[in-house]
Amino acid sequence: MGLTYKDAGVDVEKIKKSQSSIGKIIASTHIGQKVKSGFGHYAGLVEIHGGKLLATHTDGVGTKVIIANLLKKYDTIGIDCVAMNVNDIICIGAKPISFVDYIAANQNNESIFVEIAKGLATGAKKADVPIVGGETAIMPDLFLEKKFAFDLAGMVAGLVEKNKTILGNKITDGDRIIGIQSTGIHSNGYSLARKALLKKYSIKDTVKGIGRIGDALLTPTEIYVRPVLEIISKCQVHGLANITGGAFTKLLRLKTAGFWLDSMPEPPKIMQLIENTGVKQDEMYKTFNMGVGFCVIVPKRYSDQVITICKKHNLKSQEVGHITNKKGVFVNSKKLA
């Protein structure tokens, strides 16, 4: 059958069911409030003064923290934390304006916290967002490990004008899907990646074309704020998608439409290695970004302009597919969702 995310302990379908249950409870708090978009999209939207909408989102870096611990390298994991938040909030057209972080650890270790903070600052500068606060919680009884263990999460706030939100509702047949390159696995799917790779390799093993496996796994998530905000300002954008948990099935979050992906780039070597350990291709495209970290959906006439803007920001991009009236997400003619 091939190794799956479920085998690694992450049952996506059951998680979706849990999220749905949570969402129903959360929705009960919207009554009487100026909520424009709540649970289920890339960010929540609440109306504030002057025709502005306040956008908020929170996320963490998942089990990528385990790789940082194994390599004892902590200066880039903060970049991932910022990226996982700001890359989501721009998906509804908002500009990030404020960020806070949360570090939970089983023991105090100033030198490690300093390294984590360096990564947070690097990511924040690239995203043009200030870190205005945070929390460091020491909870020795919550972690089973005797050695240093931690979790890292953040929360971002942003602003968007009421008439400039991008929620996917304008996506239409014939629109083009532009895929912007990823730097690697980014910050999702690590439970499957570790289970697949570490049954055969050590985190410190070197593989031709990849280098040290641990370094490839720890490569920071790309931050797409600057190019995407420029694209929004210059092009007619119908949809934006950060390809993270759920990978390309997440496109259905934008609209129930047909997302036909038939011109995908060659996956990064680290993902090819994961697939070669026994993970089926459709499972790969349901779990990993496969070299496309972000998708921009535009009318055909804007396709070249989007690619030009990405090139200006030193990011490779290409037309990876288009919108059809056949509902679902299809990769190389095979339906994923």
Residue pairs with C-beta under 8 A, 6 or more apart in sequence:
1 280
2 278
2 279
2 280
2 283
3 192
3 195
3 196
3 277
3 278
3 279
3 283
4 192
4 279
4 280
4 283
5 11
5 12
5 189
5 191
5 192
5 283
5 286
5 287
6 12
7 192
7 195
8 191
8 192
8 194
8 195
8 196
9 191
10 191
10 192
12 246
12 286
22 39
23 38
23 39
23 40
26 38
26 39
27 38
27 39
30 38
33 46
34 46
34 47
34 48
35 44
35 45
35 46
35 47
36 45
36 46
36 47
36 53
36 162
36 165
37 43
37 44
37 45
37 92
37 165
37 167
38 44
38 45
40 253
41 91
41 92
41 167
41 253
42 57
42 88
42 89
42 91
42 92
42 240
42 241
42 242
42 253
43 55
43 56
43 57
43 88
43 89
43 91
43 92
43 94
43 158
44 55
44 56
44 57
45 53
45 54
45 55
45 92
45 94
45 160
45 165
46 53
46 54
46 56
47 53
47 54
47 162
48 54
51 161
51 162
51 163
52 159
52 160
52 161
52 162
53 94
53 159
53 160
53 161
53 162
53 165
54 157
54 158
54 159
55 89
55 92
55 94
55 157
55 158
55 159
55 160
56 89
56 155
56 156
56 157
56 158
57 85
57 88
57 89
57 155
57 156
58 85
58 153
58 154
58 155
58 156
59 81
59 84
59 85
59 88
59 153
59 154
60 81
60 84
60 151
60 152
60 153
60 154
61 77
61 80
61 81
61 84
61 152
61 153
61 187
62 187
62 188
62 190
62 191
63 190
63 191
63 194
64 77
64 80
64 187
64 190
64 217
64 218
65 77
65 150
65 151
65 152
66 190
66 194
67 190
67 194
67 203
67 214
67 217
67 218
68 74
68 76
68 77
68 218
69 147
69 148
69 149
69 150
70 203
70 214
71 203
71 204
71 214
71 215
71 218
73 115
73 218
74 112
74 115
74 116
74 119
75 115
75 116
75 118
75 119
76 119
76 122
76 218
76 219
76 220
77 116
77 119
77 152
77 218
77 220
78 101
78 116
78 117
78 118
78 119
78 120
78 121
78 122
78 123
78 152
79 119
79 120
79 122
79 123
79 126
79 220
79 221
79 223
80 119
80 123
80 152
80 186
80 187
80 220
80 221
81 101
81 119
81 120
81 123
81 152
81 153
81 154
82 99
82 120
82 123
82 124
82 126
82 127
82 129
82 154
82 156
82 223
83 123
83 127
83 186
83 187
83 220
83 221
83 222
83 223
84 154
84 186
84 187
84 221
84 244
85 96
85 99
85 154
85 155
85 156
86 96
86 99
86 123
86 127
86 129
86 156
86 223
86 225
87 221
87 222
87 223
87 224
87 225
87 242
87 244
87 293
87 294
88 156
88 242
88 244
89 96
89 156
89 158
90 96
90 158
90 224
90 225
90 228
90 229
90 232
90 240
90 242
91 166
91 240
91 241
91 242
92 160
92 165
92 166
92 167
92 240
93 160
93 164
93 165
93 166
93 232
93 237
93 240
94 158
94 159
94 160
94 165
95 158
95 159
95 160
95 225
95 229
96 127
96 128
96 129
96 156
96 157
96 158
96 225
97 129
97 130
97 157
97 158
97 159
98 129
98 130
98 132
98 156
98 157
98 158
99 124
99 127
99 129
99 130
99 131
99 132
99 154
99 155
99 156
99 157
100 131
100 132
100 133
100 134
100 135
100 154
100 155
101 120
101 131
101 134
101 135
101 152
101 153
101 154
102 134
102 135
102 137
102 152
102 153
102 154
102 155
103 113
103 116
103 134
103 135
103 136
103 137
103 150
103 151
103 152
104 137
104 139
104 142
104 150
104 151
104 152
105 112
105 113
105 136
105 137
105 138
105 139
105 143
105 148
105 149
105 150
105 151
106 138
106 139
106 140
106 142
106 143
106 145
106 148
106 149
106 150
107 138
107 140
107 148
108 138
109 148
112 148
112 150
113 136
116 150
116 152
119 220
120 131
120 154
121 131
123 220
123 223
124 130
124 131
126 223
126 225
126 226
127 223
127 225
128 225
128 226
129 156
129 225
134 154
143 149
143 150
164 232
166 232
166 237
166 238
166 239
166 240
167 254
168 238
168 239
168 253
168 254
168 255
168 297
169 255
170 238
170 239
171 238
171 239
171 254
171 255
171 257
171 297
171 323
172 238
172 323
173 257
173 258
173 323
173 324
173 325
174 299
174 300
174 322
174 323
175 238
175 239
175 297
175 298
175 299
175 300
175 322
175 323
176 297
176 298
176 299
176 300
176 302
176 303
176 319
176 321
176 322
176 323
177 259
177 261
177 295
177 296
177 297
177 319
177 320
177 321
177 322
177 323
178 295
178 296
178 297
178 298
178 303
178 306
178 307
178 310
178 317
178 318
178 319
178 320
179 264
179 265
179 291
179 292
179 294
179 295
179 317
179 318
179 319
179 320
179 321
180 222
180 224
180 227
180 292
180 293
180 294
180 295
180 296
180 310
180 315
180 316
180 317
181 222
181 265
181 291
181 292
181 293
181 315
181 316
181 317
182 221
182 222
182 243
182 268
182 289
182 291
182 292
182 293
182 294
183 219
183 220
183 221
183 222
183 293
184 216
184 217
184 219
184 268
184 270
184 271
185 193
185 216
185 217
185 219
185 268
185 270
185 271
185 288
185 289
186 221
186 222
186 243
186 244
186 289
186 293
187 221
187 244
188 244
188 245
188 247
188 287
188 288
188 289
189 245
189 247
189 287
189 288
190 217
192 274
192 279
192 283
192 287
193 217
193 274
193 288
196 274
196 277
196 278
196 279
197 213
197 217
197 273
197 274
197 277
199 277
200 277
201 207
201 213
202 213
203 213
203 214
203 217
204 212
204 213
204 214
205 212
205 213
206 212
206 213
207 213
207 269
207 273
209 269
210 216
210 269
210 270
210 273
213 270
213 273
216 269
216 270
217 270
221 293
222 293
222 294
222 315
224 242
224 293
224 294
224 315
226 313
227 309
227 310
227 312
227 313
227 315
228 240
228 294
228 296
230 309
230 312
230 313
231 237
231 296
231 306
231 309
231 310
234 305
234 309
235 298
235 302
235 305
235 306
235 309
236 298
236 299
236 302
237 296
237 297
237 298
237 302
238 297
238 298
238 299
239 254
239 255
239 295
239 296
239 297
240 254
240 294
240 295
240 296
240 297
241 250
241 251
241 253
241 254
241 294
241 295
241 297
242 250
242 293
242 294
243 250
243 289
243 292
243 293
243 294
243 295
244 250
244 289
246 286
246 287
247 285
247 286
247 287
247 288
247 289
247 290
248 259
248 261
248 285
248 286
248 290
248 329
248 331
248 336
248 337
249 286
249 329
249 336
249 337
251 259
251 295
251 329
252 259
252 328
252 329
252 337
254 297
256 327
257 323
257 324
257 325
257 327
258 323
258 324
258 325
258 326
258 327
258 328
258 330
259 321
259 323
259 328
259 329
259 330
260 321
260 322
260 323
260 324
260 326
260 330
261 320
261 321
261 329
261 330
261 331
261 332
262 320
262 321
262 330
262 331
262 332
262 333
263 318
263 319
263 320
263 321
264 290
264 291
264 292
264 320
264 321
264 331
264 332
265 290
265 291
265 292
265 316
265 318
265 320
266 291
267 275
267 284
267 288
267 290
267 291
268 290
268 291
271 284
271 288
271 290
271 291
274 284
274 288
275 281
275 284
279 287
282 331
282 334
282 336
284 290
285 331
285 336
286 336
286 337
292 320
295 320
296 306
296 317
297 323
298 306
303 319
306 317
307 317
307 318
307 319
310 316
310 317
311 317
328 335
328 336
328 337
329 335
329 336
329 337
330 336
